[in-house]
Amino acid sequence: MKIWVPYESVAEVLSDLPGVACTVYDGTGPEPDGIEDVEVWIPPLVTVPDVPGTLARMRSLRLVQTVTAGVDAYRPHLPEGAVLCNARGVHDAGTAEWAVGAMIAVLREFPGFTDAQRRGEWTYRHTGVLADSTVLIVGYGSIGQALERRLDGFEVEVVRVARSAREGVHGLAELPALLPGADVVVLLVPATPDTAGLADAAFLSRMKDGAVLVNAARGGVVDTDALLAELKSGRLRAALDVTAPEPLPAGHPLWSAPGVFITPHVAGSTPASDRRMLRLMRAQLTRYLAGEPLDNVITDAY
């Protein structure tokens, strides 16, 4: 069975599985031979240049197993007869940890103090604080649950929102009424047609003065122009691990907007994620070879 894997570490962890032949392809350089015989494709973290064309040429494809939670690059182009699985759970720890760190960094004004440190200035002042605040988690899946566990002990109130309401979790339809009460709004929703531009001008206008928007979802979930307007007015602050466009080009106004902390889509890029990704790849391919049900099968938009 021919498998394309993104990294040598994945090839190594699958090397003793019976009948498995791994070809390493990270999306850069010449495409390997034999694409028409690939039965399982594990794409790299950074999306290959031509996903539709690549999938169309994989005439033997039966399984696409991503190393990401997001599958928006693959789902619309999946060939008939192929199954798509994501890496739900792999990046929970790293992303949740980043979200806690990012909200604290903005509330406690760490970026400003770092600038002052470089200038050699002692800029004493009071700052905001996470304690006694309300954190609204928009997208209460496995990452949202991991975030809530990490917020335990910070003396905050957590409000949960998911696509559908359930016990203890509000539905998306309730979001407009919940936004005015939140000090921090964390976006963890998947990229789907329903979530594109979710945080638009109306959404942002409902957030209270001085609130912080934390985006660890996808850049397209936020209307960049609407966010820029709020940042420039000084009414809102933000921590962004993802942007639209992405990568954020030099000279883009987001770079110099006041009150924004930006990281280059690194929330899930940690050794913990790497370890968990390898465990998932091994377990999933073992199940596939045995004809057992697979984990994390995508059956809808996500």
PyMOL commands that set and color helices and strands:
alter all, ss='L'
color gray80, all
select helices_A, chain A and resi 8-14+35-37+51-57+75-77+92-107+110-119+142-151+172-181+201-206+219-221+224-233+253-256+271-290
alter helices_A, ss='H'
color red, helices_A
select strands_A, chain A and resi 2-5+21-24+38-41+63-65+83-85+134-138+157-162+170-171+184-187+212-215+237-240+260-262
alter strands_A, ss='S'
color yellow, strands_A
deselect
rebuild
show_as cartoon
